[in-house]
Amino acid sequence: MKTKAAILEDVGGDWTIADVDLGDPVAGEVQVKLAASGLCHSDAHLQNGSSPVPFMPVLGGHEGAGVITKVGPGVTGLDEGDHVVLAFIPACGTCPSCATGRQNLCDEGAGLLSGQAIADKGYRVSRDGQPVLQMCLLGTFAPYVTVHQASVVKIEKDIPLDKAALLGCGVSTGWGSATEIGDTRPGDVVVVMGVGGVGINAVQGAAFAGARYVIAIDPVEFKQKKAMEFGATHTYSTVDEAIAELPDLTWGHMADVVIITVGVISGEHVQQALGLTAKGGQVVTGMGDFQDGQVDLNLFELTLLQKRVQGAIFGGVGPRTQIPKLLHLYRTGHLKLDELVTTTYRLEDINQGYRDMADGKNLRGVVVYTDQDY
């Protein structure tokens, strides 16, 4: 079938709206009519080249939710009409990582940026007979997608799909970075460096876990204000401001958990975070540029104060566990999703959405698909 899509032709370019051909599901795949797609910073990493892909063009987008319209042979547990969230990290259920309860580290994740479909290593999207790479094997910057069942999580039909889409990456990653990887306990002190689409959910995850102080650091006043609405107890514009006051605030203890969620993580942020961390505490860090192998790290401090630096993908929890759990918290009023969405856009306005993100105007921007798009 033909569908429109927002594709990236070259590193450094803008998103272009183009018609593409979308293949039908093969064995193990489904086709989904999307209701919405989140505008996540990871797609901006494609634009600036910090996330490598083997070729372009790339169909962006990796946060989506919608309704299944076609089911390929051999699919189990999914039917036409089911409401689903697409998770950026697939979970096959049978590889060693999945079999030992670490579905967020599924072996299929190795092909996320390859664009090669899990089912047959082919491509479901093409233009003029040439393949178009799907971001994270999804490509949610199009109203229809064909994806593998490993990337699909069935949800209840009463959940608003335009909010559920956010669970595919940012919400799950931020929340889990505080509650699972960070293992925030009641009474802990948690610092979140960067209040974007991931950081704001680390803030509300830490608050939900019972942290005594949740300290948000961001230079944008709008985001500081929003952090307070999502559970932060203190906000600062810079790390220097925070480190000047944290000793008095915590009676010299410092932070049990420091979560780095700035838009572009670099090596210098690790040592900054370590300086905020208590003895025996932990730094949780997200993804940086794949070419950046330099990290500032004081080994004397790391060793003698027994601090830890830990990476995190999808918040440390498999999507089939985390997404239903978080939607339950949303249903019971413990997880804010409606309040996350600052602005909604049409697909044709996607470049404005990313400009608004870069300018610090949004917590989350969301593309919402309507009858005009199908």
Helices and strands as residue ranges (DSSP letters): E 2-8, E 15-22, E 29-39, H 41-48, E 58-59, E 64-71, E 83-86, H 96-99, G 103-105, G 107-111, E 125-127, E 130-131, E 133-134, G 135-137, E 144-148, G 149-151, E 152-155, H 161-164, G 165-168, H 170-176, I 177-181, E 189-193, H 199-208, E 213-217, H 221-229, E 234-236, H 239-249, E 255-260, H 267-276, E 277-285, H 299-304, E 308-311, G 314-316, H 319-331, G 338-340, E 341-345, G 347-349, H 350-358, E 364-368, G 371-373
